[in-house]
């Protein structure tokens, strides 16, 4: 899975954009996906801090983890979920 495919998946499944950011950086109160020089990162951004930072070797691994984290939030906050991709 690529970032572009993940973005389309979130849009198709009506995930509010205020829950996530796919461009990295510091976006308060969002789950973020970004690429640094050596790896892909998924983290929760709060007050310019990367909380729960996870690093991945590939874009696909990072996107899958991002999807899992956003799915958890969607279940807890909205009571909505989706089946994982094969």
Backbone as XML, in Angstrom:
<?xml version="1.0"?>
<chain id="A" units="angstrom">
  <residue number="1" name="UNK">
    <atom name="N" x="0.850" y="-1.178" z="0.000"/>
    <atom name="CA" x="0.000" y="0.000" z="0.000"/>
    <atom name="C" x="0.892" y="1.237" z="0.000"/>
  </residue>
  <residue number="2" name="UNK">
    <atom name="N" x="0.475" y="2.232" z="-0.737"/>
    <atom name="CA" x="1.195" y="3.500" z="-0.795"/>
    <atom name="C" x="0.410" y="4.575" z="-0.040"/>
  </residue>
  <residue number="3" name="UNK">
    <atom name="N" x="1.049" y="5.713" z="0.188"/>
    <atom name="CA" x="0.380" y="6.837" z="0.848"/>
    <atom name="C" x="-0.822" y="7.278" z="0.011"/>
  </residue>
  <residue number="4" name="UNK">
    <atom name="N" x="-0.661" y="7.302" z="-1.280"/>
    <atom name="CA" x="-1.764" y="7.695" z="-2.171"/>
    <atom name="C" x="-2.951" y="6.741" z="-2.024"/>
  </residue>
  <residue number="5" name="UNK">
    <atom name="N" x="-2.680" y="5.452" z="-1.971"/>
    <atom name="CA" x="-3.748" y="4.463" z="-1.788"/>
    <atom name="C" x="-4.389" y="4.597" z="-0.410"/>
  </residue>
  <residue number="6" name="UNK">
    <atom name="N" x="-3.580" y="4.864" z="0.609"/>
    <atom name="CA" x="-4.107" y="5.044" z="1.967"/>
    <atom name="C" x="-5.025" y="6.260" z="2.028"/>
  </residue>
  <residue number="7" name="UNK">
    <atom name="N" x="-4.624" y="7.334" z="1.392"/>
    <atom name="CA" x="-5.454" y="8.543" z="1.357"/>
    <atom name="C" x="-6.803" y="8.250" z="0.701"/>
  </residue>
  <residue number="8" name="UNK">
    <atom name="N" x="-6.788" y="7.525" z="-0.405"/>
    <atom name="CA" x="-8.032" y="7.156" z="-1.094"/>
    <atom name="C" x="-8.884" y="6.254" z="-0.216"/>
  </residue>
  <residue number="9" name="UNK">
    <atom name="N" x="-8.254" y="5.327" z="0.504"/>
    <atom name="CA" x="-8.976" y="4.426" z="1.403"/>
    <atom name="C" x="-9.671" y="5.225" z="2.500"/>
  </residue>
  <residue number="10" name="UNK">
    <atom name="N" x="-8.961" y="6.160" z="3.124"/>
    <atom name="CA" x="-9.555" y="6.981" z="4.181"/>
    <atom name="C" x="-10.729" y="7.798" z="3.640"/>
  </residue>
  <residue number="11" name="UNK">
    <atom name="N" x="-10.565" y="8.347" z="2.457"/>
    <atom name="CA" x="-11.642" y="9.130" z="1.854"/>
    <atom name="C" x="-12.857" y="8.248" z="1.572"/>
  </residue>
  <residue number="12" name="UNK">
    <atom name="N" x="-12.620" y="7.077" z="1.012"/>
    <atom name="CA" x="-13.702" y="6.135" z="0.703"/>
    <atom name="C" x="-14.454" y="5.695" z="1.955"/>
  </residue>
  <residue number="13" name="UNK">
    <atom name="N" x="-13.726" y="5.566" z="3.065"/>
    <atom name="CA" x="-14.329" y="5.107" z="4.318"/>
    <atom name="C" x="-14.724" y="6.258" z="5.249"/>
  </residue>
  <residue number="14" name="UNK">
    <atom name="N" x="-14.752" y="7.481" z="4.702"/>
    <atom name="CA" x="-15.249" y="8.666" z="5.404"/>
    <atom name="C" x="-14.529" y="8.951" z="6.719"/>
  </residue>
  <residue number="15" name="UNK">
    <atom name="N" x="-13.220" y="8.744" z="6.726"/>
    <atom name="CA" x="-12.423" y="9.053" z="7.906"/>
    <atom name="C" x="-12.222" y="10.567" z="7.956"/>
  </residue>
  <residue number="16" name="UNK">
    <atom name="N" x="-12.611" y="11.215" z="9.042"/>
    <atom name="CA" x="-12.448" y="12.667" z="9.133"/>
    <atom name="C" x="-10.975" y="13.068" z="9.025"/>
  </residue>
  <residue number="17" name="UNK">
    <atom name="N" x="-10.683" y="14.035" z="8.189"/>
    <atom name="CA" x="-9.296" y="14.451" z="7.968"/>
    <atom name="C" x="-8.664" y="15.044" z="9.227"/>
  </residue>
  <residue number="18" name="UNK">
    <atom name="N" x="-9.445" y="15.449" z="10.191"/>
    <atom name="CA" x="-8.891" y="16.006" z="11.428"/>
    <atom name="C" x="-8.233" y="14.930" z="12.312"/>
  </residue>
  <residue number="19" name="UNK">
    <atom name="N" x="-8.413" y="13.650" z="11.934"/>
    <atom name="CA" x="-7.803" y="12.565" z="12.703"/>
    <atom name="C" x="-6.393" y="12.228" z="12.257"/>
  </residue>
  <residue number="20" name="UNK">
    <atom name="N" x="-6.024" y="12.610" z="11.041"/>
    <atom name="CA" x="-4.740" y="12.147" z="10.512"/>
    <atom name="C" x="-4.064" y="13.191" z="9.628"/>
  </residue>
  <residue number="21" name="UNK">
    <atom name="N" x="-2.768" y="12.954" z="9.416"/>
    <atom name="CA" x="-1.988" y="13.757" z="8.486"/>
    <atom name="C" x="-1.018" y="12.825" z="7.783"/>
  </residue>
  <residue number="22" name="UNK">
    <atom name="N" x="-0.979" y="12.889" z="6.470"/>
    <atom name="CA" x="-0.134" y="11.988" z="5.688"/>
    <atom name="C" x="1.119" y="12.666" z="5.142"/>
  </residue>
  <residue number="23" name="UNK">
    <atom name="N" x="1.435" y="13.836" z="5.652"/>
    <atom name="CA" x="2.593" y="14.570" z="5.156"/>
    <atom name="C" x="3.666" y="14.763" z="6.223"/>
  </residue>
  <residue number="24" name="UNK">
    <atom name="N" x="3.516" y="14.089" z="7.359"/>
    <atom name="CA" x="4.489" y="14.240" z="8.427"/>
    <atom name="C" x="4.386" y="15.609" z="9.076"/>
  </residue>
  <residue number="25" name="UNK">
    <atom name="N" x="5.384" y="15.946" z="9.845"/>
    <atom name="CA" x="5.392" y="17.254" z="10.490"/>
    <atom name="C" x="4.664" y="17.250" z="11.818"/>
  </residue>
  <residue number="26" name="UNK">
    <atom name="N" x="4.326" y="18.431" z="12.249"/>
    <atom name="CA" x="3.718" y="18.630" z="13.555"/>
    <atom name="C" x="2.290" y="19.151" z="13.383"/>
  </residue>
  <residue number="27" name="UNK">
    <atom name="N" x="1.330" y="18.288" z="13.566"/>
    <atom name="CA" x="-0.082" y="18.645" z="13.428"/>
    <atom name="C" x="-0.801" y="18.182" z="14.683"/>
  </residue>
  <residue number="28" name="UNK">
    <atom name="N" x="-0.980" y="19.074" z="15.623"/>
    <atom name="CA" x="-1.513" y="18.752" z="16.932"/>
    <atom name="C" x="-2.774" y="17.913" z="16.926"/>
  </residue>
  <residue number="29" name="UNK">
    <atom name="N" x="-2.740" y="16.847" z="17.718"/>
    <atom name="CA" x="-3.907" y="16.012" z="17.911"/>
    <atom name="C" x="-4.225" y="15.091" z="16.752"/>
  </residue>
  <residue number="30" name="UNK">
    <atom name="N" x="-3.237" y="14.779" z="15.928"/>
    <atom name="CA" x="-3.475" y="13.896" z="14.780"/>
    <atom name="C" x="-2.466" y="12.753" z="14.752"/>
  </residue>
  <residue number="31" name="UNK">
    <atom name="N" x="-2.894" y="11.656" z="14.152"/>
    <atom name="CA" x="-1.981" y="10.559" z="13.852"/>
    <atom name="C" x="-1.298" y="10.931" z="12.543"/>
  </residue>
  <residue number="32" name="UNK">
    <atom name="N" x="0.020" y="10.899" z="12.552"/>
    <atom name="CA" x="0.785" y="11.369" z="11.394"/>
    <atom name="C" x="1.620" y="10.255" z="10.775"/>
  </residue>
  <residue number="33" name="UNK">
    <atom name="N" x="1.769" y="10.350" z="9.475"/>
    <atom name="CA" x="2.639" y="9.461" z="8.707"/>
    <atom name="C" x="3.612" y="10.348" z="7.957"/>
  </residue>
  <residue number="34" name="UNK">
    <atom name="N" x="4.885" y="10.039" z="8.060"/>
    <atom name="CA" x="5.862" y="10.857" z="7.375"/>
    <atom name="C" x="7.092" y="10.057" z="6.997"/>
  </residue>
  <residue number="35" name="UNK">
    <atom name="N" x="7.902" y="10.637" z="6.173"/>
    <atom name="CA" x="9.152" y="9.999" z="5.754"/>
    <atom name="C" x="10.301" y="10.898" z="6.146"/>
  </residue>
  <residue number="36" name="UNK">
    <atom name="N" x="11.267" y="10.311" z="6.832"/>
    <atom name="CA" x="12.487" y="11.056" z="7.096"/>
    <atom name="C" x="13.593" y="10.462" z="6.225"/>
  </residue>
  <residue number="37" name="UNK">
    <atom name="N" x="14.787" y="10.861" z="6.454"/>
    <atom name="CA" x="15.901" y="10.446" z="5.611"/>
    <atom name="C" x="16.081" y="8.922" z="5.555"/>
  </residue>
  <residue number="38" name="UNK">
    <atom name="N" x="15.894" y="8.251" z="6.674"/>
    <atom name="CA" x="16.206" y="6.824" z="6.758"/>
    <atom name="C" x="15.014" y="5.885" z="6.866"/>
  </residue>
  <residue number="39" name="UNK">
    <atom name="N" x="13.840" y="6.393" z="7.209"/>
    <atom name="CA" x="12.709" y="5.487" z="7.443"/>
    <atom name="C" x="11.377" y="6.217" z="7.320"/>
  </residue>
  <residue number="40" name="UNK">
    <atom name="N" x="10.320" y="5.438" z="7.378"/>
    <atom name="CA" x="8.960" y="5.961" z="7.446"/>
    <atom name="C" x="8.554" y="5.999" z="8.905"/>
  </residue>
  <residue number="41" name="UNK">
    <atom name="N" x="7.754" y="6.993" z="9.290"/>
    <atom name="CA" x="7.350" y="7.155" z="10.684"/>
    <atom name="C" x="5.832" y="7.279" z="10.815"/>
  </residue>
  <residue number="42" name="UNK">
    <atom name="N" x="5.319" y="6.696" z="11.888"/>
    <atom name="CA" x="3.925" y="6.877" z="12.275"/>
    <atom name="C" x="3.946" y="7.280" z="13.743"/>
  </residue>
  <residue number="43" name="UNK">
    <atom name="N" x="3.203" y="8.346" z="14.078"/>
    <atom name="CA" x="3.211" y="8.850" z="15.441"/>
    <atom name="C" x="1.977" y="9.717" z="15.680"/>
  </residue>
  <residue number="44" name="UNK">
    <atom name="N" x="1.729" y="10.002" z="16.947"/>
    <atom name="CA" x="0.690" y="10.950" z="17.329"/>
    <atom name="C" x="1.389" y="12.263" z="17.619"/>
  </residue>
  <residue number="45" name="UNK">
    <atom name="N" x="0.929" y="13.329" z="17.001"/>
    <atom name="CA" x="1.551" y="14.641" z="17.172"/>
    <atom name="C" x="0.773" y="15.447" z="18.209"/>
  </residue>
  <residue number="46" name="UNK">
    <atom name="N" x="1.505" y="15.924" z="19.204"/>
    <atom name="CA" x="0.894" y="16.745" z="20.249"/>
    <atom name="C" x="1.915" y="17.780" z="20.705"/>
  </residue>
  <residue number="47" name="UNK">
    <atom name="N" x="1.577" y="19.045" z="20.559"/>
    <atom name="CA" x="2.456" y="20.150" z="20.964"/>
    <atom name="C" x="3.863" y="19.991" z="20.389"/>
  </residue>
  <residue number="48" name="UNK">
    <atom name="N" x="3.928" y="19.720" z="19.092"/>
    <atom name="CA" x="5.186" y="19.567" z="18.347"/>
    <atom name="C" x="6.036" y="18.398" z="18.821"/>
  </residue>
  <residue number="49" name="UNK">
    <atom name="N" x="5.422" y="17.445" z="19.534"/>
    <atom name="CA" x="6.126" y="16.233" z="19.976"/>
    <atom name="C" x="5.591" y="15.036" z="19.221"/>
  </residue>
  <residue number="50" name="UNK">
    <atom name="N" x="6.455" y="14.074" z="18.947"/>
    <atom name="CA" x="6.066" y="12.824" z="18.296"/>
    <atom name="C" x="5.884" y="11.771" z="19.379"/>
  </residue>
  <residue number="51" name="UNK">
    <atom name="N" x="4.645" y="11.502" z="19.716"/>
    <atom name="CA" x="4.329" y="10.559" z="20.782"/>
    <atom name="C" x="4.066" y="9.188" z="20.167"/>
  </residue>
  <residue number="52" name="UNK">
    <atom name="N" x="4.640" y="8.149" z="20.775"/>
    <atom name="CA" x="4.437" y="6.788" z="20.284"/>
    <atom name="C" x="5.078" y="6.548" z="18.928"/>
  </residue>
  <residue number="53" name="UNK">
    <atom name="N" x="6.195" y="7.187" z="18.672"/>
    <atom name="CA" x="6.870" y="7.108" z="17.376"/>
    <atom name="C" x="7.229" y="5.670" z="17.025"/>
  </residue>
  <residue number="54" name="UNK">
    <atom name="N" x="6.785" y="5.239" z="15.860"/>
    <atom name="CA" x="7.139" y="3.925" z="15.309"/>
    <atom name="C" x="7.827" y="4.178" z="13.972"/>
  </residue>
  <residue number="55" name="UNK">
    <atom name="N" x="8.921" y="3.474" z="13.721"/>
    <atom name="CA" x="9.648" y="3.643" z="12.465"/>
    <atom name="C" x="9.573" y="2.353" z="11.658"/>
  </residue>
  <residue number="56" name="UNK">
    <atom name="N" x="9.479" y="2.514" z="10.332"/>
    <atom name="CA" x="9.315" y="1.385" z="9.427"/>
    <atom name="C" x="10.277" y="1.514" z="8.258"/>
  </residue>
  <residue number="57" name="UNK">
    <atom name="N" x="10.719" y="0.376" z="7.756"/>
    <atom name="CA" x="11.657" y="0.365" z="6.635"/>
    <atom name="C" x="10.974" y="0.667" z="5.311"/>
  </residue>
  <residue number="58" name="UNK">
    <atom name="N" x="9.678" y="0.314" z="5.205"/>
    <atom name="CA" x="8.991" y="0.490" z="3.922"/>
    <atom name="C" x="7.732" y="1.334" z="4.065"/>
  </residue>
  <residue number="59" name="UNK">
    <atom name="N" x="7.353" y="1.947" z="2.969"/>
    <atom name="CA" x="6.119" y="2.730" z="2.902"/>
    <atom name="C" x="4.913" y="1.844" z="3.194"/>
  </residue>
  <residue number="60" name="UNK">
    <atom name="N" x="4.915" y="0.647" z="2.650"/>
    <atom name="CA" x="3.796" y="-0.275" z="2.833"/>
    <atom name="C" x="3.574" y="-0.630" z="4.305"/>
  </residue>
  <residue number="61" name="UNK">
    <atom name="N" x="4.658" y="-0.922" z="5.023"/>
    <atom name="CA" x="4.544" y="-1.243" z="6.454"/>
    <atom name="C" x="4.001" y="-0.051" z="7.234"/>
  </residue>
  <residue number="62" name="UNK">
    <atom name="N" x="4.507" y="1.128" z="6.933"/>
    <atom name="CA" x="4.054" y="2.333" z="7.626"/>
    <atom name="C" x="2.581" y="2.599" z="7.352"/>
  </residue>
  <residue number="63" name="UNK">
    <atom name="N" x="2.168" y="2.449" z="6.101"/>
    <atom name="CA" x="0.765" y="2.692" z="5.746"/>
    <atom name="C" x="-0.160" y="1.697" z="6.443"/>
  </residue>
  <residue number="64" name="UNK">
    <atom name="N" x="0.252" y="0.439" z="6.526"/>
    <atom name="CA" x="-0.569" y="-0.575" z="7.202"/>
    <atom name="C" x="-0.712" y="-0.238" z="8.679"/>
  </residue>
  <residue number="65" name="UNK">
    <atom name="N" x="0.377" y="0.178" z="9.307"/>
    <atom name="CA" x="0.315" y="0.549" z="10.728"/>
    <atom name="C" x="-0.567" y="1.775" z="10.927"/>
  </residue>
  <residue number="66" name="UNK">
    <atom name="N" x="-0.418" y="2.748" z="10.040"/>
    <atom name="CA" x="-1.252" y="3.962" z="10.100"/>
    <atom name="C" x="-2.727" y="3.584" z="9.992"/>
  </residue>
  <residue number="67" name="UNK">
    <atom name="N" x="-3.054" y="2.714" z="9.048"/>
    <atom name="CA" x="-4.437" y="2.280" z="8.882"/>
    <atom name="C" x="-4.955" y="1.619" z="10.162"/>
  </residue>
  <residue number="68" name="UNK">
    <atom name="N" x="-4.134" y="0.776" z="10.771"/>
    <atom name="CA" x="-4.538" y="0.098" z="12.006"/>
    <atom name="C" x="-4.792" y="1.097" z="13.131"/>
  </residue>
  <residue number="69" name="UNK">
    <atom name="N" x="-3.929" y="2.094" z="13.255"/>
    <atom name="CA" x="-4.095" y="3.093" z="14.312"/>
    <atom name="C" x="-5.345" y="3.948" z="14.095"/>
  </residue>
  <residue number="70" name="UNK">
    <atom name="N" x="-5.583" y="4.359" z="12.878"/>
    <atom name="CA" x="-6.776" y="5.158" z="12.582"/>
    <atom name="C" x="-8.032" y="4.315" z="12.770"/>
  </residue>
  <residue number="71" name="UNK">
    <atom name="N" x="-7.967" y="3.039" z="12.400"/>
    <atom name="CA" x="-9.115" y="2.137" z="12.607"/>
    <atom name="C" x="-9.475" y="2.061" z="14.093"/>
  </residue>
  <residue number="72" name="UNK">
    <atom name="N" x="-8.467" y="1.956" z="14.952"/>
    <atom name="CA" x="-8.715" y="1.895" z="16.405"/>
    <atom name="C" x="-9.439" y="3.153" z="16.886"/>
  </residue>
  <residue number="73" name="UNK">
    <atom name="N" x="-8.997" y="4.304" z="16.423"/>
    <atom name="CA" x="-9.634" y="5.562" z="16.816"/>
    <atom name="C" x="-11.068" y="5.606" z="16.301"/>
  </residue>
  <residue number="74" name="UNK">
    <atom name="N" x="-11.265" y="5.202" z="15.061"/>
    <atom name="CA" x="-12.622" y="5.196" z="14.486"/>
    <atom name="C" x="-13.556" y="4.291" z="15.291"/>
  </residue>
  <residue number="75" name="UNK">
    <atom name="N" x="-13.052" y="3.145" z="15.732"/>
    <atom name="CA" x="-13.863" y="2.232" z="16.548"/>
    <atom name="C" x="-14.199" y="2.853" z="17.890"/>
  </residue>
  <residue number="76" name="UNK">
    <atom name="N" x="-13.197" y="3.419" z="18.554"/>
    <atom name="CA" x="-13.398" y="3.958" z="19.892"/>
    <atom name="C" x="-14.248" y="5.218" z="19.903"/>
  </residue>
  <residue number="77" name="UNK">
    <atom name="N" x="-14.010" y="6.114" z="18.961"/>
    <atom name="CA" x="-14.690" y="7.406" z="18.969"/>
    <atom name="C" x="-16.045" y="7.347" z="18.273"/>
  </residue>
  <residue number="78" name="UNK">
    <atom name="N" x="-16.090" y="6.681" z="17.133"/>
    <atom name="CA" x="-17.299" y="6.707" z="16.302"/>
    <atom name="C" x="-18.056" y="5.381" z="16.262"/>
  </residue>
  <residue number="79" name="UNK">
    <atom name="N" x="-17.464" y="4.314" z="16.798"/>
    <atom name="CA" x="-18.119" y="3.014" z="16.752"/>
    <atom name="C" x="-18.183" y="2.437" z="15.349"/>
  </residue>
  <residue number="80" name="UNK">
    <atom name="N" x="-17.262" y="2.850" z="14.481"/>
    <atom name="CA" x="-17.245" y="2.430" z="13.083"/>
    <atom name="C" x="-15.934" y="1.706" z="12.815"/>
  </residue>
  <residue number="81" name="UNK">
    <atom name="N" x="-15.990" y="0.663" z="12.011"/>
    <atom name="CA" x="-14.766" y="-0.041" z="11.635"/>
    <atom name="C" x="-14.880" y="-0.542" z="10.208"/>
  </residue>
  <residue number="82" name="UNK">
    <atom name="N" x="-13.810" y="-1.096" z="9.720"/>
    <atom name="CA" x="-13.778" y="-1.694" z="8.390"/>
    <atom name="C" x="-12.880" y="-2.928" z="8.456"/>
  </residue>
  <residue number="83" name="UNK">
    <atom name="N" x="-13.025" y="-3.778" z="7.483"/>
    <atom name="CA" x="-12.173" y="-4.967" z="7.411"/>
    <atom name="C" x="-10.831" y="-4.557" z="6.816"/>
  </residue>
  <residue number="84" name="UNK">
    <atom name="N" x="-9.781" y="-5.220" z="7.275"/>
    <atom name="CA" x="-8.442" y="-4.936" z="6.747"/>
    <atom name="C" x="-8.336" y="-5.364" z="5.299"/>
  </residue>
  <residue number="85" name="UNK">
    <atom name="N" x="-7.356" y="-4.834" z="4.641"/>
    <atom name="CA" x="-7.101" y="-5.201" z="3.256"/>
    <atom name="C" x="-6.272" y="-6.454" z="3.196"/>
  </residue>
  <residue number="86" name="UNK">
    <atom name="N" x="-6.499" y="-7.247" z="2.183"/>
    <atom name="CA" x="-5.738" y="-8.496" z="2.019"/>
    <atom name="C" x="-4.381" y="-8.226" z="1.422"/>
  </residue>
</chain>
